[in-house]
Amino acid sequence: MNGVVLISGGGSNLQSIIDSAGRINLSIQCVVSNRPNVYGLKRAAKANIPSCVLDHNLFESRGDFDQALMSMIDDHHPDIVILAGFMRILTDEFINKYQGRLLNIHPSLLPKYPGLNTHQQAIDANDTSHGASVHFVTKTLDGGPVIAQKEVKINPEESAETLAAKVLKQEHVLYPEVIHWYTQGRLKLLNDTTATLDEQVI
Ligand code: GRF
């Protein structure tokens, strides 16, 4: 399967996908970053994967940016579009176009803590566990059907930084695994609210 990966930063999730691409049926055609000079672009270069920057600051509107992004993505005819630390809210038009082949990883046990600062929120709420979720992207922000999660324990002395590092380590296991299921054709989005694995509702 052909994939396009969208990033905004360090790209450690991108790296975990690159590292697993050989053993799963995934060919990363292109990495797109909305921010210039991020380390994720270096990771793509090291792996000989074409990359490009589409700086959202250079566009008048969210809609204009998404139009350019869609045209860049479509050049590669992807079977899967992977959001890997891509920190942009996408327009409905974008989501409609790729829904069913658009995945995201989010650093919380969704539906808890959509949005930003998830680690601090979990600590502030005195939660004893936290984690990461991979979900199909639908029009509700971080609200599409969850496919799989990994959980970590929150220690009494935990900081947002130590917790983020623990969660990130689990993300690197979780995302390639879910992408593997997708490339095997086992994962489907039935409608805005239902995902299936091997035809069983998740
Ligand atoms: C990850 O925690 C991901 O879940 C979130 O942003 C972070 C990106 O990290 N959406 P990286 O760029 O993959 O290292």
Residues whose N, C-alpha, C, O or C-beta is under 5 A from the ligand:
A	BS01	GRF	G9 G10 G11 S12 N13 L14 A84 G85 I105 H106 P107
